[in-house]
């Protein structure tokens, strides 16, 4: 895992396949493995269940697309152009 860019409000990371798997598995455990009610999840993570699920969906998609890139031989530039972002919740 590498920091590509950093500002006061955002960070851009470069993640390996293993990094993506680690984050995916941790988010999946929070969403589906640990049995916290919505209030407890918010207290422990600082995020709503919907926000965590959105992040899980995005990281899961990134992992799948990495798998596709491996099959198709996509370049780093191709991957960077896919523009995956988590919707901001106000």
Long-range contacts (C-beta under 8 A, 24 or more apart in sequence): 15-62, 17-63, 17-66, 20-59, 20-62, 20-63, 20-66, 21-63, 23-59, 24-56, 24-59, 24-60, 24-63, 27-52, 27-55, 27-56, 27-59, 28-56, 28-60, 31-56, 48-89, 50-89, 51-86, 51-89, 54-86, 54-87, 54-89, 55-86, 58-84, 58-85, 58-86
